[in-house]
Amino acid sequence: MLHAVIMAGGSGTRFWPASRRSRPKQFLELITKKPLLRTTFERLGGLVPADRTWIVTTAETAAPTRDLVPEIPVENILSEPVGRNTAACVGLAAHAALEGDPEATCVVLPADHVIGEEVRFRSALAAGASLVTREGGLLTFGVQPTRAETGYGYLEVGAEHARQGDWTIHRLERFVEKPDAEKARSYLESGGYLWNAGIFAWRAADLLEEIARQLPELAAGLDTIAASFSTPVSKTVLEETYPSLPATSVDFGVMEGARRCWTIPVDFPWSDVGSWSALDDNPSGDTAGNTSRGRVLTVDAGGNILISTGPVVSAVGVEDLVVVATPDAVLVVPKSQTQRVREVVEALREKGWDDVL
Amino acid sequence: MLHAVIMAGGSGTRFWPASRRSRPKQFLELITKKPLLRTTFERLGGLVPADRTWIVTTAETAAPTRDLVPEIPVENILSEPVGRNTAACVGLAAHAALEGDPEATCVVLPADHVIGEEVRFRSALAAGASLVTREGGLLTFGVQPTRAETGYGYLEVGAEHARQGDWTIHRLERFVEKPDAEKARSYLESGGYLWNAGIFAWRAADLLEEIARQLPELAAGLDTIAASFSTPVSKTVLEETYPSLPATSVDFGVMEGARRCWTIPVDFPWSDVGSWSALDDNPSGDTAGNTSRGRVLTVDAGGNILISTGPVVSAVGVEDLVVVATPDAVLVVPKSQTQRVREVVEALREKGWDDVL
């Protein structure tokens, strides 16, 4: 049967000061009206029922996750004691799905992306799930690039393998790390590259077989954890074992070396909403090109992203800035440098100002 | 006898969001360690006793003024029902001083300026007071310019009249409104111009005589108010009469047309601290040239003025900005445009966001 795995292990740094350790990006209501995690769940509507939907979250965010998606059985919310990257995350979820369904096929989705055209999105997911259920292999969905973006990883598309409804399934040649501007342009022009959206489909057993073949240490740890499922010591075993698992991504650690990999080019609107500047895409701007949320006032200021969850924010005579204000913290950064918010979080940690992390 | 009149009727707009209607600039502890009003009072120490010190304040700030300067008798704190500019303010204080001292000489000082070298400052005040007590006339103190400042009014210095200790008393030719950059340069080069610091000395009776001669309507209103002093209806008369007084400055409305005017060039350090950018003068900057107050963090940011009375402020990759954060309001403005904060206050008023005014 088809299962959905929502990866919700974000650390809450890129959208500081709105996001915090205890309230990462997927819980924010800034970007969309509903928190992204809620939207991600609702977007699956009709394709996968709640009792076959799994969320992998952190110890700190398990409780707010339960509150935000009460439809999902609490035992389907898997809490990582520490983050060990995506290979461990999807492996844990595969074991959980297999526990009650030896034939489980999983579609895997990040909790904090923005995706449009939901019907088309579900159609693509269904096509991918159908292929891997029938033929095996690991499949990733790749977004047709619309600009020479340097902030995303890419997929190199191989030969056409099959068609299914509206969708064409290709072999996946390789994963490509975030390119420089020149490479990004050549990828866009060639037409043979897709953005790596981090959305996957596989039979749970196939994923675990590839993990066992390529990452035996990870497989052994996951087996230990899975063996304790439904026993009174499951939580203890998870907490003792998980931190020692090798931390590697499913992209480069599992799929890159897997025997058979597929990709489906998709064209629904997609954004990973990677930093504050992504809010510029949002069509709520004023005539001066400011994007505003909350009580915000501008005087002769243009092209800014101005966000408040508390204080009145007033910007005078400034351009292309991001200003984010919460009751206890304020961020000011040029739109072109919003990736550097991580550095702020790091500096706050060094200063010991943990109360605002 | 010598009296001091402290003009403390500021409206609290230029240092928004730190300053508010109920807490104008003279109450802030941002600029100096002590609020400027307190420092202004203490700076008079030894020259004028507290019971001959008068503070003209607003209805909204009378109570915090009493708290800040408890040494001054409460009846010496005069509360303007509405601001009617400085001619009315100093006229009211002159009547109050005359009430118990027909020979009163007043030195008049703004409550919210920064002044260094206090001994020299008091020496200059004493010299000016001595001259007007002896010879009459209205006297203003002028600060020797150190740069071609366009943000101040100027005084054109006339012929030398007398010497007194370290000080030279000149005739005052005229008041000059804030000049453009070219004029300011020529004033600086000529050596014959001083900054108008808004610090005055006169016999109370002489001031009121000039007001009566030049501004009879103002004089009549002030007489009505003064006639009610020490009666049970004094507050009612003040509240009924004051709002109808003509609003004009003592500089242009009284001194410009007065029969005899003096000026004393002074060279003690002085700043009217007219906007946030004045804090740049303050030598508390870091190596990147940022001036900071409160919990402030910079990453690759230089030349900024960063102030917080509440939230953590983090600035990344920005230059020459002013960022001021309070628990309920945040301001972002280039250092070169801090005069425009008044426009923000105006816009807030129009929006009806009175809670942050």
Interface residues (C-beta under 8 A of the other chain):
Chain A: P17 R295 L297 V299 D300 S308 G310 P311 V312 V313 S314 A315 V316 G317 V318 L321 V323 A325 T326 P327 D328 A329 V330 L331 V332 V333 P334 Q337 R340 V341 E343 V344 A347 L348 K351 W353 V356
Chain B: P17 R295 L297 V299 D300 S308 G310 P311 V312 V313 S314 A315 V316 G317 V318 L321 V323 A325 T326 P327 D328 A329 V330 L331 V332 V333 P334 Q337 R340 V341 E343 V344 A347 L348 K351 W353 V356
